[in-house]
Amino acid sequence: MELKLKINSKNTFPKGGIFIKSTSAEVWLHEIQNIGLTLDSIKVFPIPGVRANELFGCLIVFNQNKSKIADIGKNNFYQLAENKLFIPENTLVTPELTEEEWHKLFSEEYHFLHPEIGLVELKEEVNWLDLLHLPNLKQIEITEPSKTVLIPQFITSMRIEVDQEKILEGIENPVSEEEMIEKLPFNMKKLLNGNNREMDKFLAYLEKNPEMAMKLAIPLDTLGTGRGGNGGSFSFNTGIGGLFNFSWIHRFLANLSSGDSSTGFFRYGFVLLFVVLARSCKGSELKSSLPSILVFIGIVIFVIFMISLWAGSQSGSSGSSGGGAFLIDSNRFSTLQSRYEKLAEDYIAREQFEKASHIYLKLLKNNHKAASALENGKLYREAGAVYLKYLQNKTKAAECYEKGHAYKEAIGLYKELNEDEKVGDLYAILNNKSEADKYFNKVIENYKTNFQYLKASLVYKNKIGDITNAQELLLEGWKTNKDAGKCLNNYFANCKSAEELSTAITNIYTSEVSSVNAPVFLHLLKHEFTKHDELEEMIRNIAYEIAAERINGSPEIASELVHFNKNNKSLLKDVMKYKLKVKNKG
């Protein structure tokens, strides 16, 4: 019998194979990989050519139920007829064979029919182990690296270490002495000793060079000038007018009492003259000696005055003429003060908060404004250092350190202030849960001691994340009537589902509602009534029971039932009639 292939418009048999036309096994393997098949899921049979020892291609046999193949490239699908014969797509075999003829003509092996080479029996599969040459494995020694430091993928917390002394040094001494540039048009030594002429020169210089105040750093309280007015004194030359300021007498007496050899001669001379005068003034001779005494006193005053001028010149504070002491006037002090304040305000306007803080801290001696300027400029760590050192305000210092992420310093201060909840919050930010919970539990115990069950439950819930203990504390507050209404309201609010809320309401109504707290419980039911539709009937029934038990003693409780029947207009009328009836009886 001669079998022939005939073109057909459709496939008569199911697809069961893929034909790859190539004489190279390497090409076969490459095509199999491109199609997406694995060698353990298919069978591959070589197809011989028309000449001896020549290959025509290969046939891939696959299981259609397990392998879903979409793209086979330039290769061809083959039909599998009666599980015996592979024929090309869109063909059929003539003549048509019966089932008996199929079994009689074909053995148990697969057969392949192609127009160019004819019929081929497929007896042997491709043995890939014979075809593939694996590379020689090279023996290598692997050196394992030592364990490295784990690099986190995410930043979970951040803190900044603060050197308080270094921060304050930058504020207190922003300019080094070496940065003092040009020659100053005034005598700094005389200025610091309070010479008014030098003060005028200094003020004029600051008018033209306001920022030099930062470099010169002459505070308002130099030589005791204090905070304005005439509270402090400067020593400088004022001529004869200085005689009428009697502070020179104090200086002279101080010179007499000192051990300085330069004043020894005058000291001993003055004592000798005093002894001579005393001996000459005895009894009745006093009256006749009065003119001599007056002359002597004048001489002594003149000597004292001259000594005072000489001592002033020796101290380095004298000018071109006689010396004395004088009080600084308010105008000069106020001018200097206003210049400093204006300079600080200008720095703040330019957002140079550290320079403004230096003016307030070192020149104006206003520590509070210095700290406020830094805080307003969001220089929180610097502000915290000023609050702590100069104002001894630990609370503000801790707040600023917290804002500046200097958590270590903030935690230390909050511990000193016994702010346990703040300490716990900061440990939580640092992901130190064990330490955070330790301080949160201190807060909880303190609240429990004071019967503040609601606050204690919020710490459990929001800080520790323990809803079970939070609910127990709220229930304890309800039982002991310590802020009972708010405790039970929060207890119900913590119920996440309708089923959980239903169980909570039923259990509490059954075992924890008495004649004392029933009105509060009924009031709370109004808030829970509208949360879940499926609970409305159950809550309404409980409300009816509570009202029925109390209505004789408290007729006004009937009004509460309206909240559980808002669409029932007749109930509202009945309640009003009932209350009116009770009122008329009374």
Backbone torsions as a table, in degrees:
resi	resn	phi	psi	omega
1	MET	NA	134.2	-179.7
2	GLU	-103.5	122.0	178.8
3	LEU	-95.2	136.0	179.1
4	LYS	-129.0	153.1	175.6
5	LEU	-98.6	137.5	-178.1
6	LYS	-127.2	135.2	179.7
7	ILE	-63.1	136.9	178.8
8	ASN	-135.3	152.5	-176.4
9	SER	-74.3	-18.4	-179.0
10	LYS	-144.9	169.5	178.6
11	ASN	-82.0	133.1	178.1
12	THR	-87.8	-29.2	-176.5
13	PHE	-120.4	161.0	-179.8
14	PRO	-70.9	154.4	176.8
15	LYS	-72.6	133.7	-178.9
16	GLY	-137.3	-4.8	-178.0
17	GLY	-154.6	165.8	177.6
18	ILE	-129.5	128.9	-179.6
19	PHE	-100.8	127.9	176.9
20	ILE	-112.6	116.2	-178.0
21	LYS	-92.0	102.2	178.1
22	SER	-170.4	149.0	178.8
23	THR	-91.5	-3.2	-175.1
24	SER	-103.2	125.3	175.9
25	ALA	-66.9	-27.0	177.6
26	GLU	-64.9	-40.0	177.4
27	VAL	-65.4	-39.6	179.3
28	TRP	-57.6	-48.7	-177.8
29	LEU	-62.8	-40.4	-180.0
30	HIS	-63.7	-42.6	-179.8
31	GLU	-67.3	-37.9	178.4
32	ILE	-60.9	-42.2	178.6
33	GLN	-66.0	-38.8	179.2
34	ASN	-65.4	-36.6	179.6
35	ILE	-69.6	-25.7	179.2
36	GLY	97.6	22.6	-179.9
37	LEU	-100.0	152.2	175.2
38	THR	-107.3	151.5	-174.8
39	LEU	-66.7	-26.0	-179.3
40	ASP	-81.7	-6.2	-179.5
41	SER	-106.0	1.2	-176.3
42	ILE	-137.0	168.1	169.6
43	LYS	-119.8	137.8	-178.8
44	VAL	-122.1	125.7	179.7
45	PHE	-116.8	132.4	175.2
46	PRO	-73.8	143.3	178.5
47	ILE	-110.7	117.3	-179.3
48	PRO	-73.3	155.6	176.9
49	GLY	-89.1	-172.6	-178.3
50	VAL	-77.2	-18.9	177.8
51	ARG	-101.9	156.8	-178.7
52	ALA	-67.5	144.5	178.3
53	ASN	55.4	34.0	179.4
54	GLU	-128.9	136.1	-179.6
55	LEU	-97.0	143.9	177.4
56	PHE	-102.0	-29.1	-179.3
57	GLY	163.9	-157.4	177.2
58	CYS	-143.1	156.7	178.9
59	LEU	-117.3	127.1	177.1
60	ILE	-97.0	122.1	177.0
61	VAL	-104.0	123.5	-177.0
62	PHE	-129.7	162.8	178.1
63	ASN	-94.9	115.6	-176.2
64	GLN	-65.0	-28.8	-177.9
65	ASN	-72.8	-23.9	-177.4
66	LYS	-104.6	-29.7	-175.3
67	SER	-109.9	121.5	175.8
68	LYS	-103.7	107.3	-174.6
69	ILE	-110.6	127.6	-179.2
70	ALA	-108.9	-48.2	-173.7
71	ASP	-118.8	121.9	178.6
72	ILE	-114.4	10.1	177.6
73	GLY	67.6	-133.7	-177.3
74	LYS	-86.7	2.3	-178.0
75	ASN	-83.3	175.9	-173.6
76	ASN	-125.6	139.6	172.0
77	PHE	-75.6	149.4	174.9
78	TYR	-126.6	142.0	176.8
79	GLN	-83.7	149.8	176.6
80	LEU	-112.5	107.8	-176.4
81	ALA	-91.1	121.1	175.7
82	GLU	54.0	27.2	179.4
83	ASN	58.9	26.8	-177.2
84	LYS	-125.9	-45.8	-167.1
85	LEU	-125.2	130.9	175.0
86	PHE	-94.6	124.4	178.1
87	ILE	-128.2	153.9	-178.0
88	PRO	-61.1	162.5	176.4
89	GLU	-62.5	153.1	175.3
90	ASN	55.4	37.7	173.8
91	THR	-135.0	164.6	171.5
92	LEU	-141.3	163.0	-174.7
93	VAL	-95.9	133.0	172.9
94	THR	-122.6	144.4	-4.8
95	PRO	-73.1	163.3	179.7
96	GLU	-69.5	131.3	-173.9
97	LEU	-102.3	150.1	174.0
98	THR	-86.1	169.7	-179.9
99	GLU	-61.8	-38.9	179.8
100	GLU	-65.5	-38.2	179.6
101	GLU	-68.9	-35.2	177.0
102	TRP	-60.0	-46.1	-178.1
103	HIS	-71.9	-29.4	-178.6
104	LYS	-77.1	-40.1	-175.3
105	LEU	-81.2	-29.5	-173.5
106	PHE	-116.5	138.5	177.7
107	SER	-78.5	-171.0	-179.0
108	GLU	-74.2	-13.9	-179.8
109	GLU	-79.8	159.5	174.2
110	TYR	-71.9	152.7	175.2
111	HIS	-127.6	152.2	-175.9
112	PHE	-128.1	127.5	-177.5
113	LEU	-120.0	122.8	-178.4
114	HIS	-136.0	141.2	-177.2
115	PRO	-59.7	-29.0	-175.1
116	GLU	-85.5	-37.0	-173.0
117	ILE	-113.0	-9.1	179.3
118	GLY	85.0	-148.2	-175.2
119	LEU	-96.7	132.5	-178.8
120	VAL	-131.6	134.9	174.5
121	GLU	-90.2	131.1	-176.9
122	LEU	-96.9	99.4	-175.1
123	LYS	-99.6	-40.1	-172.8
124	GLU	-117.8	135.2	174.6
125	GLU	-82.1	161.3	175.2
126	VAL	-70.7	128.1	175.4
127	ASN	-97.5	102.5	-173.9
128	TRP	-67.9	-27.8	179.0
129	LEU	-63.2	-30.6	178.7
130	ASP	-76.3	-24.7	-175.1
131	LEU	-93.7	-32.3	-176.0
132	LEU	-88.9	133.3	176.4
133	HIS	-108.9	106.4	-179.5
134	LEU	-74.0	143.8	179.1
135	PRO	-69.1	151.4	176.2
136	ASN	-67.5	128.3	-178.9
137	LEU	-78.8	129.4	-180.0
138	LYS	-93.8	130.9	179.3
139	GLN	-79.6	115.8	179.6
140	ILE	-124.1	152.3	178.0
141	GLU	-103.1	120.9	-177.4
142	ILE	-93.0	123.9	176.3
143	THR	-95.5	116.6	-179.4
144	GLU	-81.2	131.5	177.5
145	PRO	-71.2	154.2	176.8
146	SER	-68.6	158.1	-178.5
147	LYS	-62.7	131.9	-177.0
148	THR	-99.0	174.6	178.0
149	VAL	-77.7	132.7	179.8
150	LEU	-69.8	125.1	176.9
151	ILE	-96.1	115.6	-177.7
152	PRO	-66.8	150.0	178.8
153	GLN	-84.0	-25.4	-177.2
154	PHE	-133.4	148.5	173.8
155	ILE	-89.6	116.4	-177.2
156	THR	-98.9	-22.9	177.4
157	SER	-158.3	158.6	-179.3
158	MET	-144.4	138.5	174.3
159	ARG	-141.4	157.5	-176.7
160	ILE	-121.6	129.5	176.5
161	GLU	-82.2	134.8	-173.4
162	VAL	-114.7	129.1	170.1
163	ASP	-102.4	99.1	-172.5
164	GLN	-61.2	-42.3	-178.0
165	GLU	-64.3	-38.5	-179.7
166	LYS	-68.6	-38.2	178.5
167	ILE	-63.9	-46.8	-178.1
168	LEU	-67.0	-31.1	179.1
169	GLU	-63.2	-37.8	178.6
170	GLY	-67.1	-28.4	179.5
171	ILE	-84.8	-42.6	-175.6
172	GLU	-73.5	-36.4	-176.3
173	ASN	-128.5	70.2	-177.0
174	PRO	-71.1	-19.5	-177.1
175	VAL	-128.1	129.9	179.8
176	SER	-81.0	162.3	-177.8
177	GLU	-63.4	-28.6	-179.1
178	GLU	-68.3	-17.4	-178.1
179	GLU	-84.8	1.4	176.3
180	MET	-70.3	108.1	-173.7
181	ILE	-90.5	-122.0	-163.6
182	GLU	-42.0	163.1	178.0
183	LYS	-70.9	128.4	-175.0
184	LEU	-77.0	142.3	-177.8
185	PRO	-85.0	21.7	177.8
186	PHE	-146.7	162.8	-178.6
187	ASN	-89.4	108.6	-175.4
188	MET	-62.1	-38.3	-178.0
189	LYS	-64.7	-44.6	178.9
190	LYS	-67.3	-36.5	179.2
191	LEU	-61.9	-45.1	179.9
192	LEU	-67.1	-22.4	175.9
193	ASN	-88.8	0.6	171.6
194	GLY	94.2	22.2	179.1
195	ASN	-71.0	121.5	-174.7
196	ASN	-65.5	-35.2	178.6
197	ARG	-62.6	-43.4	178.8
198	GLU	-68.1	-32.7	176.0
199	MET	-62.4	-41.8	177.8
200	ASP	-62.5	-41.0	177.4
201	LYS	-62.8	-41.6	-179.8
202	PHE	-62.7	-43.7	179.6
203	LEU	-64.5	-39.8	177.7
204	ALA	-64.9	-37.6	178.6
205	TYR	-66.3	-41.3	178.7
206	LEU	-66.5	-28.5	178.4
207	GLU	-61.2	-39.3	-179.8
208	LYS	-87.4	-28.2	-176.9
209	ASN	-129.6	71.5	-173.8
210	PRO	-62.2	-33.2	-175.7
211	GLU	-75.7	-8.3	176.3
212	MET	-67.7	-15.5	176.4
213	ALA	-59.7	-33.3	178.8
214	MET	-65.3	-38.1	-175.9
215	LYS	-82.3	-37.3	-178.8
216	LEU	-76.7	-36.4	174.1
217	ALA	53.0	56.7	176.7
218	ILE	-100.7	104.2	-177.0
219	PRO	-73.8	162.4	-178.3
220	LEU	-65.8	-28.6	-174.8
221	ASP	-92.0	21.9	175.9
222	THR	-59.5	132.0	-179.4
223	LEU	54.8	35.5	173.4
224	GLY	76.7	23.6	179.9
225	THR	-69.7	-14.8	173.4
226	GLY	64.8	-133.1	-173.0
227	ARG	-117.3	31.4	178.7
228	GLY	110.0	-179.6	-179.2
229	GLY	71.1	-147.8	-178.7
230	ASN	-115.4	39.7	-174.5
231	GLY	-79.0	-17.5	-176.6
232	GLY	-130.3	162.7	-176.3
233	SER	-122.9	142.7	171.3
234	PHE	-111.2	144.3	177.1
235	SER	-100.1	123.0	177.3
236	PHE	-163.5	173.2	-172.5
237	ASN	-84.2	133.9	178.4
238	THR	-135.9	12.5	177.7
239	GLY	77.5	-158.8	-175.4
240	ILE	-63.1	-29.0	-179.4
241	GLY	-57.1	-24.9	180.0
242	GLY	-65.6	-18.0	179.8
243	LEU	-61.9	-30.6	-176.0
244	PHE	-83.5	1.3	171.0
245	ASN	-102.8	111.9	-167.0
246	PHE	-78.5	11.5	177.2
247	SER	-67.8	-20.8	178.4
248	TRP	-64.7	-26.3	178.5
249	ILE	-65.5	-41.8	178.9
250	HIS	-62.0	-39.1	179.8
251	ARG	-66.9	-39.0	179.7
252	PHE	-64.5	-45.3	178.6
253	LEU	-60.9	-36.0	177.4
254	ALA	-64.8	-38.1	178.3
255	ASN	-65.2	-36.9	179.3
256	LEU	-65.2	-35.9	-176.8
257	SER	-83.1	-11.9	-177.9
258	SER	-80.9	166.7	179.8
259	GLY	-98.1	17.1	-177.2
260	ASP	-69.2	126.8	-177.3
261	SER	-65.5	-24.3	-177.8
262	SER	-67.4	-22.2	179.4
263	THR	-106.6	2.8	-177.4
264	GLY	-61.7	-42.7	-177.4
265	PHE	-60.7	-46.3	-179.3
266	PHE	-66.6	-35.0	-178.9
267	ARG	-64.7	-49.7	-178.6
268	TYR	-68.3	-35.3	177.6
269	GLY	-63.7	-42.2	179.7
270	PHE	-63.1	-41.3	179.6
271	VAL	-64.6	-41.1	-179.4
272	LEU	-63.3	-44.1	179.2
273	LEU	-62.8	-38.6	-179.3
274	PHE	-64.9	-40.8	179.3
275	VAL	-65.8	-42.2	179.7
276	VAL	-61.7	-42.9	-179.2
277	LEU	-64.6	-40.7	-178.9
278	ALA	-64.5	-38.5	-178.1
279	ARG	-71.3	-29.3	-177.9
280	SER	-81.0	-12.1	-176.0
281	CYS	-106.8	75.1	-178.4
282	LYS	-115.4	127.4	170.6
283	GLY	52.2	-120.3	-173.8
284	SER	-71.1	-13.7	-179.2
285	GLU	-77.6	-10.6	-174.8
286	LEU	-62.2	-41.2	-176.2
287	LYS	-68.2	-42.6	-179.0
288	SER	-70.5	-21.9	-178.2
289	SER	-91.9	0.6	-175.4
290	LEU	-58.0	-45.3	177.9
291	PRO	-59.0	-40.3	179.1
292	SER	-63.7	-37.5	180.0
293	ILE	-64.0	-43.7	-179.3
294	LEU	-62.7	-41.8	178.3
295	VAL	-62.0	-44.3	180.0
296	PHE	-60.7	-42.3	179.9
297	ILE	-62.5	-39.9	178.6
298	GLY	-62.3	-41.8	179.2
299	ILE	-62.3	-42.6	-179.1
300	VAL	-62.2	-42.5	179.7
301	ILE	-62.2	-43.1	-180.0
302	PHE	-62.7	-42.8	179.6
303	VAL	-61.9	-43.0	179.5
304	ILE	-61.8	-42.8	-179.3
305	PHE	-61.2	-44.5	-179.7
306	MET	-65.2	-40.5	178.1
307	ILE	-61.9	-39.2	-179.9
308	SER	-62.9	-43.2	178.6
309	LEU	-62.4	-42.0	-179.6
310	TRP	-64.4	-42.9	179.7
311	ALA	-64.1	-37.3	178.8
312	GLY	-65.1	-39.0	179.5
313	SER	-67.7	-33.8	-179.6
314	GLN	-70.9	-26.3	-177.4
315	SER	-78.6	-8.3	177.1
316	GLY	89.5	4.4	-176.8
317	SER	-108.1	3.4	-177.4
318	SER	-80.9	158.3	178.7
319	GLY	-113.3	-138.2	-175.5
320	SER	-83.1	-17.9	-180.0
321	SER	-134.2	-166.0	-174.6
322	GLY	-53.9	164.2	-174.4
323	GLY	-121.3	171.8	178.8
324	GLY	179.2	-155.1	178.5
325	ALA	-128.4	148.8	-177.1
326	PHE	-147.8	146.8	179.0
327	LEU	-87.9	139.3	177.9
328	ILE	-66.3	139.4	-178.5
329	ASP	-84.2	154.7	-175.5
330	SER	-65.2	-31.6	-176.9
331	ASN	-62.8	-47.1	-179.9
332	ARG	-64.7	-42.4	179.2
333	PHE	-61.2	-46.8	-178.6
334	SER	-64.4	-37.2	178.7
335	THR	-62.7	-47.6	178.9
336	LEU	-62.0	-42.0	179.8
337	GLN	-62.3	-44.6	-179.3
338	SER	-65.6	-35.3	177.4
339	ARG	-62.2	-45.0	179.7
340	TYR	-63.6	-43.9	-178.9
341	GLU	-64.6	-40.7	178.2
342	LYS	-63.5	-40.5	179.1
343	LEU	-63.5	-42.5	178.6
344	ALA	-63.2	-41.4	179.1
345	GLU	-64.7	-37.9	177.9
346	ASP	-64.5	-39.8	177.8
347	TYR	-63.6	-40.1	179.0
348	ILE	-65.0	-41.0	178.9
349	ALA	-62.1	-32.3	178.4
350	ARG	-90.0	6.7	178.5
351	GLU	61.7	30.8	173.2
352	GLN	-99.8	72.8	-168.8
353	PHE	-69.7	-30.3	-179.9
354	GLU	-68.0	-39.3	178.2
355	LYS	-68.0	-40.4	176.8
356	ALA	-61.3	-41.2	179.5
357	SER	-63.2	-37.9	177.4
358	HIS	-61.7	-42.3	179.1
359	ILE	-59.5	-48.9	-178.8
360	TYR	-64.6	-39.6	-172.4
361	LEU	-76.3	-47.7	-171.1
362	LYS	-98.8	-30.8	-175.8
363	LEU	-99.2	-44.5	179.9
364	LEU	-90.7	-12.1	-179.3
365	LYS	56.4	37.0	178.2
366	ASN	-110.6	87.3	-174.2
367	ASN	-65.3	-35.9	-178.4
368	HIS	-64.0	-44.2	178.8
369	LYS	-67.1	-33.3	177.7
370	ALA	-61.6	-46.0	179.3
371	ALA	-66.8	-40.4	-178.8
372	SER	-65.0	-39.4	179.2
373	ALA	-61.5	-42.9	178.9
374	LEU	-66.4	-41.5	-178.7
375	GLU	-66.3	-43.0	178.8
376	ASN	-65.5	-27.9	176.6
377	GLY	-85.9	7.7	179.3
378	LYS	62.1	25.1	171.6
379	LEU	-93.5	70.9	-167.7
380	TYR	-67.9	-37.8	-178.6
381	ARG	-67.2	-40.1	177.7
382	GLU	-66.3	-42.3	178.3
383	ALA	-61.5	-41.7	178.6
384	GLY	-60.2	-39.9	179.6
385	ALA	-65.0	-39.3	179.1
386	VAL	-69.4	-44.6	178.1
387	TYR	-56.9	-39.1	-175.1
388	LEU	-76.1	-46.9	-172.9
389	LYS	-79.8	-43.6	-171.5
390	TYR	-96.7	-26.8	-177.4
391	LEU	-111.6	-8.1	-178.6
392	GLN	51.3	34.2	-179.8
393	ASN	-100.5	90.7	-175.6
394	LYS	-68.5	-32.5	-178.9
395	THR	-64.1	-50.4	179.2
396	LYS	-66.1	-37.4	178.4
397	ALA	-61.7	-43.5	179.5
398	ALA	-63.7	-41.8	179.4
399	GLU	-62.0	-42.3	-179.9
400	CYS	-68.3	-42.7	177.6
401	TYR	-61.3	-37.9	178.6
402	GLU	-63.9	-44.9	179.3
403	LYS	-64.8	-31.1	-179.6
404	GLY	-88.6	11.5	178.3
405	HIS	63.0	18.8	173.5
406	ALA	-88.7	71.0	-168.9
407	TYR	-68.6	-32.9	-179.6
408	LYS	-61.4	-47.5	179.3
409	GLU	-66.9	-39.7	180.0
410	ALA	-64.2	-42.0	180.0
411	ILE	-62.4	-42.6	179.3
412	GLY	-60.0	-42.6	179.9
413	LEU	-70.1	-41.5	179.1
414	TYR	-64.0	-32.9	175.7
415	LYS	-64.5	-42.7	178.3
416	GLU	-63.1	-32.6	-179.1
417	LEU	-87.0	1.0	-179.1
418	ASN	60.4	32.1	175.9
419	GLU	-90.6	76.1	-173.0
420	ASP	-64.5	-37.7	-178.9
421	GLU	-66.2	-39.2	176.6
422	LYS	-64.1	-41.1	178.2
423	VAL	-60.5	-44.7	178.3
424	GLY	-61.7	-41.2	179.2
425	ASP	-60.2	-42.5	-177.6
426	LEU	-71.8	-37.2	174.8
427	TYR	-64.2	-35.0	177.2
428	ALA	-64.3	-39.2	177.0
429	ILE	-62.4	-35.1	179.9
430	LEU	-84.2	7.3	179.0
431	ASN	61.7	27.4	175.2
432	ASN	-100.8	78.4	-172.0
433	LYS	-64.7	-38.0	-177.8
434	SER	-61.7	-45.5	177.9
435	GLU	-68.2	-38.1	179.2
436	ALA	-61.8	-47.5	-179.6
437	ASP	-63.9	-33.2	179.1
438	LYS	-59.5	-45.0	-178.4
439	TYR	-79.2	-30.8	175.5
440	PHE	-64.1	-37.4	178.5
441	ASN	-66.9	-32.2	174.0
442	LYS	-62.2	-42.0	178.8
443	VAL	-63.4	-43.6	-179.1
444	ILE	-61.6	-45.2	180.0
445	GLU	-62.2	-37.3	178.2
446	ASN	-65.8	-42.2	177.5
447	TYR	-64.0	-41.7	-179.4
448	LYS	-64.7	-37.8	178.6
449	THR	-60.5	-34.5	-179.4
450	ASN	-96.1	12.9	177.6
451	PHE	60.9	29.8	177.3
452	GLN	-96.3	70.9	-173.1
453	TYR	-68.1	-33.6	-179.5
454	LEU	-63.7	-48.0	179.8
455	LYS	-63.7	-40.0	179.4
456	ALA	-63.1	-39.5	-179.4
457	SER	-66.4	-35.6	179.3
458	LEU	-66.4	-34.1	176.2
459	VAL	-67.4	-43.6	176.4
460	TYR	-57.9	-46.8	-173.7
461	LYS	-73.3	-51.9	-170.4
462	ASN	-87.7	-28.1	-175.6
463	LYS	-100.2	-46.4	-178.3
464	ILE	-90.6	-27.7	-178.8
465	GLY	81.6	27.2	-178.5
466	ASP	-109.1	91.9	-176.5
467	ILE	-72.5	-29.2	-178.8
468	THR	-63.0	-52.0	178.6
469	ASN	-66.1	-31.2	177.3
470	ALA	-63.3	-43.2	179.2
471	GLN	-65.4	-38.1	179.1
472	GLU	-62.9	-39.9	179.0
473	LEU	-68.2	-38.6	178.3
474	LEU	-64.5	-39.0	178.4
475	LEU	-67.8	-35.6	176.9
476	GLU	-64.6	-38.8	176.9
477	GLY	-63.8	-37.0	176.8
478	TRP	-67.5	-43.7	-177.6
479	LYS	-65.7	-39.2	-175.7
480	THR	-91.8	2.7	178.0
481	ASN	59.2	40.2	175.2
482	LYS	-106.0	97.2	-174.2
483	ASP	57.1	47.0	-168.6
484	ALA	-59.6	-45.5	-175.9
485	GLY	-61.1	-47.0	-180.0
486	LYS	-66.8	-36.0	179.3
487	CYS	-63.1	-48.2	-177.7
488	LEU	-69.7	-34.5	176.8
489	ASN	-61.2	-43.2	177.1
490	ASN	-69.3	-33.1	177.8
491	TYR	-60.7	-46.7	178.3
492	PHE	-67.0	-37.2	-178.7
493	ALA	-64.7	-26.8	180.0
494	ASN	-79.4	-7.0	176.6
495	CYS	-78.5	118.3	-171.8
496	LYS	-82.3	-27.3	-175.3
497	SER	-123.1	164.2	178.3
498	ALA	-64.1	-37.9	-180.0
499	GLU	-64.2	-43.4	179.6
500	GLU	-64.9	-41.0	179.4
501	LEU	-66.8	-39.6	179.0
502	SER	-61.0	-44.1	179.0
503	THR	-63.9	-41.8	-178.6
504	ALA	-64.0	-46.4	-179.2
505	ILE	-62.8	-45.3	-178.0
506	THR	-63.2	-47.2	-177.7
507	ASN	-63.8	-43.3	-178.7
508	ILE	-68.5	-40.8	179.4
509	TYR	-63.7	-36.3	-177.1
510	THR	-71.8	-40.3	-170.2
511	SER	-118.4	-15.5	-171.9
512	GLU	-123.2	9.3	178.9
513	VAL	-108.4	126.2	180.0
514	SER	-122.8	-179.6	179.2
515	SER	-64.8	-22.4	-179.1
516	VAL	-77.0	-46.2	-174.3
517	ASN	-101.3	4.6	-179.7
518	ALA	-59.1	-43.0	178.6
519	PRO	-60.4	-39.0	178.8
520	VAL	-66.8	-41.5	179.7
521	PHE	-62.6	-42.7	179.0
522	LEU	-62.8	-39.8	178.5
523	HIS	-63.4	-39.9	179.8
524	LEU	-68.5	-30.7	179.3
525	LEU	-62.6	-26.9	179.1
526	LYS	-62.8	-35.2	179.6
527	HIS	-74.2	-32.5	-177.9
528	GLU	-84.0	-17.3	-172.7
529	PHE	-62.0	-35.9	-174.4
530	THR	-95.2	2.8	-176.5
531	LYS	-74.2	-44.0	-175.9
532	HIS	-133.7	125.4	-178.3
533	ASP	-60.2	-37.0	-175.2
534	GLU	-71.0	-12.1	-179.6
535	LEU	-100.7	-4.4	-174.2
536	GLU	-59.8	-45.7	-176.9
537	GLU	-64.6	-43.2	179.9
538	MET	-62.8	-44.7	-179.6
539	ILE	-67.4	-39.2	178.9
540	ARG	-61.4	-42.0	179.5
541	ASN	-62.6	-41.0	177.4
542	ILE	-63.8	-41.6	178.7
543	ALA	-60.7	-42.4	178.0
544	TYR	-60.7	-41.9	-178.8
545	GLU	-64.2	-43.5	-179.9
546	ILE	-65.2	-42.4	-179.9
547	ALA	-65.2	-40.1	-178.6
548	ALA	-63.8	-36.6	-179.3
549	GLU	-73.2	-24.2	-171.8
550	ARG	-114.2	-6.6	-170.4
551	ILE	-66.3	-30.2	179.5
552	ASN	-66.5	-40.3	-179.9
553	GLY	-85.3	-26.4	-178.3
554	SER	-134.4	83.7	-177.3
555	PRO	-59.9	-27.1	-177.8
556	GLU	-66.0	-14.6	-180.0
557	ILE	-65.8	-19.0	178.6
558	ALA	-61.2	-29.2	179.6
559	SER	-64.9	-27.0	-179.8
560	GLU	-64.5	-28.2	-177.3
561	LEU	-67.7	-21.5	179.6
562	VAL	-61.7	-33.6	-179.1
563	HIS	-65.5	-23.0	-179.1
564	PHE	-97.0	3.1	179.9
565	ASN	-146.4	58.8	-173.8
566	LYS	-66.5	-26.1	-179.7
567	ASN	-90.5	-2.4	-178.7
568	ASN	-95.6	94.8	-177.8
569	LYS	-68.9	-33.8	-177.6
570	SER	-67.3	-30.9	179.5
571	LEU	-64.3	-39.5	179.1
572	LEU	-61.3	-41.8	178.6
573	LYS	-65.4	-43.4	-179.7
574	ASP	-61.8	-40.0	179.4
575	VAL	-63.8	-43.5	179.5
576	MET	-64.4	-41.1	178.1
577	LYS	-63.9	-41.8	-178.3
578	TYR	-63.6	-45.8	-178.4
579	LYS	-65.8	-36.3	177.7
580	LEU	-67.3	-39.4	178.9
581	LYS	-63.2	-45.0	178.6
582	VAL	-63.0	-39.3	-179.2
583	LYS	-65.1	-40.9	179.9
584	ASN	-66.4	-35.9	178.4
585	LYS	-64.5	-37.9	-177.9
586	GLY	-72.3	NA	NA
